[in-house]
Structures are given as C-alpha cells and as structure tokens.
Amino acid sequence: MPYNFAPMPDENGYFGEYGGQIIPPQLKEIMDDINDAYEQVRQTDAFEQELAELNTDYTGRPSPIYFARRLSEHVGGAGIFLKREDLNHTGAHKINHCLGEALLARHMGKTKVLAETGAGQHGVALATACALVGIECEIHMGEIDIEKEHPNVTKMKILGCKLVPVSRGTRTLKDAVDSAFEEYLKDPVNSFYAIGSVVGPHPFPKMVRDFQSIVGIEARAQFLEKQGKLPDIITACVGGGSNAMGLFTAFLQDEAVKMVGVEPAGLGLDTPDNAATLTLGSKGAIHGFECYNLQDEEGNPLPVYSIASGLDYPGVGPQHCYLKDIKRVQYETADDKECLDAFMTLSRLEGIIPALESAHAVAYAMRIAGSMDKNQTILINLSGRGDKDADFVAEKLGL
C-alpha cells in the first residue's frame, strides 16, 4: 500500500504533528508573504526557466552518479554508488536552494539576504548566489566554526558578503541561527532570511526541500538508466536534513527502496557530545517550528557536538520527524571515529575527499555493505567535498 504523503506540508506548514509557525503574529504575516510569493513565482515559466538554466550552466547539473569500485571491493558485499553533489559549483548541495532563495528574494524586492552557516557551505553558496543576482549578503557564523572552516570563511569574504562572528553560547551553528534571526527581525520587510536547511518556520522546510528535490529526481532517473533498476538503499547524512530530503523526496513512493538518514553520534550516544536528534531527542519547539530536538527538562535546546560543523544542530527538519514516525525512513548514527575512517578511506581508495558531513553517510554504507549481496546496491548522497575540512583532518590525524 503506497504511503500517503500529500499534502506535505498542510496549509499551516505541518508534516503530521511537526513544523508550523511558532512565531509572533507580526512575523507570521511576513512568513505568509514569503509563502505566497514562493507559490506564485514557482508557477511561472520565467522563474522555472531561469532556475533551470542556472542549474545547468552555472551549477553544472546534472551531477553524475559514480560507482565507487575500489571502495566496494574493499568493503565487500553491495556495490556503493555516489551522487556527486560535491562537484557542484561551490562544492556542495547548498547551491541548489541558495539559487532559488536568492531569485525569490530578488522577485520580492528585498535589498538584503541574511543567513547562518555552520560548515560554511551554505554561507559560500548564498554569498555566491547573492553576488550573482546583485543583493547584499550577511552571514552569521560561530567562532569555533570560523576557526575550523577557514577556507570557506575566506571565500565568503572574497564573494563580498559581510561575515558576522558569533561569540555567544557554544559559538557554533545553533547560536549562529539565533544571531542571524535576531538581526533579521530588525527589518523583516526589506531583508530576506535564507534558511540553510529544511528547518525553521513554514514555508522554509517546504521551499528548501523543493529546491533540493532535483538531487533525487536526477538520481532516480540516472540510476534506472545505468543499472536498469533502483538502488536497494539510499542514504545521506542528517543535521538539519536538506541534502537527505533532496535525495529522499523522489523515492518516497518506491517502497522497495530503503532510505537511511545518518546522524552524528559524535563522541558517543552515551555522552553529551553528539547531535543525534532523531535518535535521542524528543518533540519540542526550536527556531519557530516543532520537531524532535535535544533539550533539557525545561525544554531548552542542549549544547550539541559533531566533528562536522554542518551537522552540529539540536533540531531537525519536520518532514524527517514525520518520516521517522511513520517508519518510512530509518535513522542511524555514525561517530567521529567512523567518520574520519570513512573520510580517509574514500580519499585514498577513490581519490575523492568528502566533506566530514557526507563522510557520516559513507561510514554507514561501509558498515552495512558487507552484510548485503554483491548484486545489491547502495546510493550515497555525497553532499559536499572536503576541501574545507582537509587542514582540520590533517591536524587531527597528525598527517
């Protein structure tokens, strides 16, 4: 019996019991204006054509699917394939929704785009898109992430964006979101808050998912063409969850395809140093929407940790929460050690240096492939490249 995914979300922005707009009335009006503008513009041929042309001629889509032969032989069992989002302009999947958001901001007559970033990929992609369409860009980034992801910091500055270091709290992604959102609230009429994942108040989980769905649409058609069948397992890392929703959306009705999201276990699920939101969290509100999150007894978000800055977030996209509850997607974890091993193994066997975020999904595939038959297949969304992480990893491993 096919799953019933429509309407997702409903008119109030809920995926089952998750999502919505947990925001003040004056901000709800702004969010509804964004939703109305999005629904209007995405129906126009001009918007669709401009975005399609940019995806092809600017981003370099479609991104290829690559059979990781040596990695598959090394692990044994199932064949491992990579959806190469790391080959996109700016080096990750983030450009997919940043182009859409920048075009929407221009359509709405906004003069400034604000955003947070963790690993810096969203920041770089958004600064790139804003340079392209000619809109001022301001990115908030935690001081710890600025230190870890220095190459992306340099790129953002070169691209002309204003970079705001965030020194509060844990000085990582959650605090960068708080800082950027506070700045946005000072002038929501003239500015546009370009959320970097399938999180936040409605309509952002829907919009970012829609812009990212090109990943799965391409992958499904490419895999059928090359292999004559669909993959047995598709997998992607999950922090906020945009790259995973981008891959999963096109496969939701393919019941034979198992879908696995991989969260960061950090230093271990038995320690406070993880960001395994769907695995260990409970329902609550964060940043204007309801989702599973890691919280204390008073409902305040807990400090979280991941070796991958882009996964260091105490909440998760509301559609992921819904898909977990109806058991359509299985959520697993990979810890820092597995992540680093996958990072180095893929680099040295295939000559592909993955982002630490993406390496979590590679780690899961390496773990599970050996228990599968040789005629079975795993497709990983390799959501980003590891240029940004190379110096950090080299120092950590003493290379």
N, C-alpha and C positions, 0 to 999 in steps of 0.2 A: 504494500500500500504506500503510495508516494507521500512524502511529508507535505504538510500544508504550510508553506512559507509566506503566503500572502494574507493580509497585507503586512509587509515588513519594511518599515515600522507602520503602526497605525497613524491616524491623523494627529495624534498627540505625541508622536515620536517614541512610542513604546514597542519594544520587541518582547512580547509576553509581558512580564512584570518589570522589565528593565528599560532604562532610558529616560525619556521625558524631558521636562524643563524645570529643574529645581532651582529657579532663579527669581529675582524680584520682578514685579509686574512691568516696570519700565524696560527692563532688559528683555522680557518675553516679547514685547512689541517689536524690538529690534531683531530678535531671532526669527520671529514670524515674517518680518520683512525680508530677511535673508532667504528663508524657505520659499516665500512667494516668488522672489526674483529668480531663485535657482530653478524652481519648477517651470517658470515662464521661459527662461533663457535656454534651458536644455531641450526644449521642444523646437527650437528654431534651427533651420538649416544652416544659418550663418555661424552660430556657435558650434554646432556639431562639426561643420566643415573646418573651421579654424582649429579646433582642438585636434581633429583627426590629422590635419596637415602638420601641426606641431609635433604630435606623437610620432609621425613618420620622419619628417625632415629635420626636426630639432632634437627629439629624444633618441631617435634611432630605432623605433619599434617597427616590426615585432622583435622582441628579444628572443634569441634562439633557445631551443632545448638541446642540451648536451648530454650524451651518455658518458658517465664517468667510468670508463672501462677499468682503469688500473685500481681505482678505489673499490669498485665492485669486486674485482678479483682478490684484492687484499682482504676484504671483509668476508667474502663468500656468501653464497645464497642469492638473494634477489639482486636484479640489476638496478643501479642507482642512477637517476637522471636529475639534471639540474635545470631549472628555469632561470636563465641568466639575466636577472634584473640588475646584477652588478655591472652589466655592460651598458646600461642606460647612461645618457648624458647626466652628469653629476654623481654617478656611481651607485645609485640605489633606486628602489621603487618609489621613493618620496616624490620624485619629479612628476609622477602620474597625477597625483591630486594637487600638487602645487600649481601646475599649469592651469588646471580647472579653477582653483580658488582665485588665482590672480586674474584670470579672464572674467570671473564673476565679479570680483571687486571693481575692476575697470568698468564693467557693464553697469554697476550700481553707482558709479560716480564717486567712489571712495578715493581719498587722497593719500591714505597711509595703510599699510598692512603690518599687523603685529603678530608675533608668534613666539612660542617657546621652542627650545630644542634640547635634546639630551646628547646623543652621539654627534650631533651637528649635521647629520644628513638632511633632516628636514630644513634646518637653517640654511644650508647651502642651496638646496633645491628651491626654497622660497625666495632667497636673495637672487637666484638666477632668474626665476620667473618674473619677479618684480622688475629686475633690470630689463628684461625683455619687453614688458608691457609699459614701463615707464612710471612705476608707482614707488613712493618712498617705502622702505622696509626697515623694521626694527625687530631684532631678535633678542630674547632673554635666555640666558644660559647660565647654569650653575657653575660656580668657580671650580669645583672639582672636575666637572666635565670639560671646562675650558682647558684645564691643565692636561687632562688625558687625551683630548681630541684636538691638539694644537693645529694639525694640518687643516682641519675644517674651519677653525677659527680664522686662520689666515685667508682662506678662500672667501669667507663671508665678508671680511673687510675689503678684499680686493674687489668684490662684486658691488660694493658701495652701501651695504646695509649698516645700520647703527647697531652695535653689539652691546648689550647691557649685562654686565656680570651680576650674578645673584649670590649674595653672601649670607642670606638668611638660612635658618634651619639646617638641613642636610647638605645644602649647596649643590643639589642635583636636580633631576627633572621635575619632581613634584613642586619644588619651590620655584623653579623657573616658570611653571604654569601659573602659579599663584601671582607671581610678579607681573607676567605679561597680561594676565586677565585684569589685574588692578589698573594697569596703565590703559588698557582698552576701555575700561569703564569711565575713564575721564572724558572720553569723546567717542562714544559708540556710533554717533551719527556720521562722522567723517572718516572713521577708521574701520578696518575690517580685521577681525581676529581669525587668522587662518590656522585652525587647529591641525596638529600634525598627525593625528591618528583617528580611528573610528570611535572617539570618545567625546565627552563634552555634551552640552545641551543640544537637543534637536534643533536644526536639521543636520548637524555635523557628522554624527555616526552614519547617516544615510548618504550624505554627499561624498564623504571621503571613500566610503565603500563603493559607491557608484563609479567614481573616477578610477579607483584601483581595480575594479572588476575586469578591466582589459587584460590583466595578467592571467586570470583563469580562462577567460574567453579564448585568448590566444593559445594557452597551454593545452586546453582540451582539444582544440582543432589540430594543433601540431602533433600531439601525441597519437591521436587517431590516424593521422596521415602517415606518420613514421612507423608506428608499431601495429597499426590495424586493430587496436583495442585501447581501452582506457587504463590508466595505471591502477594497480591494486591498492596502493596507499599514496596519498598526497600529504605533505607535511610542511609546516612553516613555523618559525619562532613566533611567540606571542608576548608582547609587552602591553601596549595599548591595543594592538591587533590589526593594524591596517594591511600589512603585507599578507597576513593569513587570510583575512576576509577577501582580499583581492584575488587570491588563488581559490579559496573555497567556494565563492559565490556561484561560479559556473558549474560546479559539480554537485550542488546541493541535492538535486533530484536523482543523481546517479547512485542509487542505493548500494551498488556493488563496490563503489569506491569508498574505502575507509579514509577518514580525514582526521589528522592528528595535529593539534597545536602543542608547541613545546615551550614551556615556561622556564624561567631561570631559577634553579634551586640554589644558586649562589654557593655559599659555604656549607649548605646542607639544610634540608627541610626541618631538621631538629634544632636549628639555630635561628636567631632572629635575622641573620644575614642572608635573606633571599627575597625574591619578588614573585613568588608563586601564588598569584592572586586567586586564580580559579581553583587551584589545588587546596589552598589553606584558608582562603578568605570567606567572608560572609556578606550578605546583602546589606548595602548601605548607600549613602549618597556622597558623592565627591565631584567637585568641579561642575556642578549643575546637572548631574544625571545620576540615576540609580544603577548600581552594578555590584558584582562581587568586589569587595576590596579588603585589604588588610588593615584592620582597625583595632583600636583599644576598646576597653569596656564602655567608654563614653561615646564611642562611635567616631573618634578622631583617627585620621589616617596614620598608620605606623610608619616610621622610617624604614625604607626597604633598601635592598642592595642587589646589584648584579655586576659582574665583571664587564658586562656590555651596557654602556650608558643608555642606549636606546630602549632597554628593557626595564630600566630602573624606575618603575611607576607602581603605586599601590592600588590602582584601579585597573579596569579592563573594559573594552568595548561592550556595550549592552547586548549586541547581537551574539557575541561569543557566549555570554552568560545564558542566553536563551538556548543556543545550540548545545551547550553543556547539559542544561536541564532536560532537554528532550532526547539527549544521548545521540544526537546526530554527529557531533564531533567529540573525539576523545582528547583529553588534555593530559599531557605527560610533562616531565621535567628533565632538565639536564643541568648538572652542577658545573662550577668553574673548571674543575679538572677535566671533565669530559669535553667541555667547550674548547679548552686550549689544545687538547689532544686532537680534536676534530679540525681545528684551525690549522695545526701543523701538518696533519696527515693529508688533508686536501691540498694544501700548498705544495707539499713535497711529492705527492703522487700524481697530481693533475696540473700543477703549475697555476693553480687558481687560489689566490689569497682571499678568503671570505671575510666579511665583517664578523666581529665577535657575536653580534646578534644572530646572524644567519648560521653561525657555527653551532648554535644550540640545536637547530633542526638537523644539521649534518650529523651531530653526535647521536641524535635519536635514530636516524637512518642507519648509521654504523652499528648501533646496538641491536636493532631489530632485524637487519637484513639476513644475518646468519641463520636465523630460525625460519626463513622463508625458502620456497623452492626457487631454483635457478630460472624458471620461466615466469616468475613473478617480478613485479616492478614497483619501485618507489620513486615518486617525483618530489623533489625538494624545491621550494621557492628560495633560491639563493638571492635573498633580498638586497644584498649590498656587498661591495668589495671592501677589502680590509686595509686599504692604504692608510686610513685614519688610525688604525689600530696597530700598525706594524711596529712603530717605535715602542709603544707601550708593552706589546707582547715580547719584543726582543729584550727589553729591560727586565721584564718579569721572569723570563726564562733564562736570562744570562747569555743571550746569543751574541 
